[in-house]
Amino acid sequence: MLKNKKVKIGIIGCGAIGEGLALFIAKELKEKTSLYALADMNPEAAIALRKKIAIKPRVYRIDKLIDGVDLIIEAASVKAADYILKKAIPKGKPVIILSVGALIKNLSILTQARNKGVNIYVPSGAICGADGLGALSLGGIKSLTLTTSKPPKGLVGADYLKKKRINLNKLKTTQTVFKGSVKDAVKCFPKNINVAATLLLASSFKKVKVIIKADPRLKRNVHSIRIEAKEAKINIEVENMPSRLNPKTSALAILSTQYLLRKLFSSFKIGS
Ligand SMILES: NC(=O)c1ccc[n+]([C@@H]2O[C@H](COP(=O)([O-])OP(=O)(O)OC[C@H]3O[C@@H](n4cnc5c(N)ncnc54)[C@H](O)[C@@H]3O)[C@@H](O)[C@H]2O)c1
């Protein structure tokens, strides 16, 4: 029996979110887990993060990390998430996915995970009310619209804007830059649209509409979610604040993953 063994956790992606999670796990979950290993395509990032953690996790390549841990956290990129899921599921390793677009690009990966009995976890991120959405997925959702408004600099550089010749540099008023499905939003704005992907997964509603706006008056991202169902009408508006720990990322992305980890380890026992 491995009942009392600590769960070994590995983090892939040692940037803003990876750091917030590593520090939390090492401090708050040390009774039940050990932060065993870190990996990053840029080994310097993993080495720099290791220095900030008292217990000194190993710095591994991705494959070695997957083999060596009980729970993998992906906080890197959609490309990394694709790779990790393909490697981890056949080995029966549970994964927490931050780059949620990877799941939308390839929904069959969830079927593979289910068939293999492997849990894939997605933090609620900016979707406060993910529970309510899950409840409504059992009822009758009629429409679900996500309107994401961002300061233009949060969108500049997306290939889609270049392709459509949309120039946001001198924008004076709000401009809608995208309207479409979650699948297309993930394709066109892979770095920007975790919220849309999480929304689709939480609601199981295939026809989520995504609207992306550039708004020069904004300093922060604002997500408005409108759900119309037979049972309820819900409006959610979230203005993302930068993380106190690392201003490069949103506080909610880190906090919601910490919360997910805390919930997991109040009942997660290995080998029982
Ligand atoms: N689900 C959510 O709520 C949510 C919110 C914000 C960001 N995200 C996503 O989480 C991921 C991490 O975000 P972040 O703010 O920490 O980014 P970041 O740029 O600060 O850090 C990413 C780190 O991952 C590493 N990396 C990138 N590609 C890699 C690969 N293929 N293999 C190994 N390492 C790789 C980079 O070198 C970097 O150190 C991004 O994909 C981002 O879109 C999710």
The ligand as a MOL file (V3000), in Angstrom:
LIG
                    3D

  0  0  0     0  0            999 V3000
M  V30 BEGIN CTAB
M  V30 COUNTS 44 48 0 0 0
M  V30 BEGIN ATOM
M  V30 1 N -6.2290 28.2580 -18.3000 0
M  V30 2 C -6.0330 29.5060 -17.9190 0
M  V30 3 O -6.8410 30.0760 -17.1950 0
M  V30 4 C -4.8140 30.2360 -18.3700 0
M  V30 5 C -4.6130 31.5900 -18.0410 0
M  V30 6 C -3.4500 32.2140 -18.4530 0
M  V30 7 C -2.5170 31.5170 -19.2390 0
M  V30 8 N -2.7560 30.2250 -19.5820 0 CHG=1
M  V30 9 C -1.8190 29.4290 -20.4040 0
M  V30 10 O -0.8520 28.8140 -19.5500 0
M  V30 11 C 0.3810 28.6600 -20.2720 0
M  V30 12 C 1.5120 29.2610 -19.4360 0
M  V30 13 O 1.2570 30.6420 -19.2150 0
M  V30 14 P 2.3460 31.5930 -18.5180 0
M  V30 15 O 1.6890 32.9070 -18.3200 0
M  V30 16 O 2.9710 30.9030 -17.3820 0 CHG=-1
M  V30 17 O 3.4160 31.7280 -19.7260 0
M  V30 18 P 4.9570 32.1340 -19.6320 0
M  V30 19 O 5.3350 32.5940 -21.0060 0
M  V30 20 O 5.2330 33.0290 -18.4760 0
M  V30 21 O 5.7040 30.7380 -19.3320 0
M  V30 22 C 5.6700 29.6550 -20.2030 0
M  V30 23 C 6.9200 28.8050 -19.9500 0
M  V30 24 O 6.7620 27.5850 -20.6700 0
M  V30 25 C 7.9260 27.3320 -21.4270 0
M  V30 26 N 7.5290 26.6130 -22.6490 0
M  V30 27 C 6.8810 27.1030 -23.7230 0
M  V30 28 N 6.6880 26.1480 -24.6390 0
M  V30 29 C 7.2420 25.0230 -24.1330 0
M  V30 30 C 7.3880 23.7030 -24.6180 0
M  V30 31 N 6.9370 23.3370 -25.8400 0
M  V30 32 N 8.0100 22.7930 -23.8300 0
M  V30 33 C 8.4900 23.1460 -22.6040 0
M  V30 34 N 8.4060 24.3920 -22.1030 0
M  V30 35 C 7.7820 25.3210 -22.8500 0
M  V30 36 C 8.5360 28.6930 -21.7250 0
M  V30 37 O 9.9490 28.5890 -21.9540 0
M  V30 38 C 8.1980 29.4630 -20.4470 0
M  V30 39 O 9.2240 29.3470 -19.4620 0
M  V30 40 C 0.1880 29.3690 -21.6250 0
M  V30 41 O -0.1310 28.4100 -22.6280 0
M  V30 42 C -1.0250 30.2650 -21.3830 0
M  V30 43 O -1.7850 30.4880 -22.5670 0
M  V30 44 C -3.8670 29.5710 -19.1420 0
M  V30 END ATOM
M  V30 BEGIN BOND
M  V30 1 1 1 2
M  V30 2 2 2 3
M  V30 3 1 2 4
M  V30 4 1 4 5
M  V30 5 2 4 44
M  V30 6 2 5 6
M  V30 7 1 6 7
M  V30 8 2 7 8
M  V30 9 1 8 9
M  V30 10 1 8 44
M  V30 11 1 9 10
M  V30 12 1 9 42
M  V30 13 1 10 11
M  V30 14 1 11 12
M  V30 15 1 11 40
M  V30 16 1 12 13
M  V30 17 1 13 14
M  V30 18 2 14 15
M  V30 19 1 14 16
M  V30 20 1 14 17
M  V30 21 1 17 18
M  V30 22 2 18 19
M  V30 23 1 18 20
M  V30 24 1 18 21
M  V30 25 1 21 22
M  V30 26 1 22 23
M  V30 27 1 23 24
M  V30 28 1 23 38
M  V30 29 1 24 25
M  V30 30 1 25 26
M  V30 31 1 25 36
M  V30 32 1 26 27
M  V30 33 1 26 35
M  V30 34 2 27 28
M  V30 35 1 28 29
M  V30 36 1 29 30
M  V30 37 2 29 35
M  V30 38 1 30 31
M  V30 39 2 30 32
M  V30 40 1 32 33
M  V30 41 2 33 34
M  V30 42 1 34 35
M  V30 43 1 36 37
M  V30 44 1 36 38
M  V30 45 1 38 39
M  V30 46 1 40 41
M  V30 47 1 40 42
M  V30 48 1 42 43
M  V30 END BOND
M  V30 END CTAB
M  END
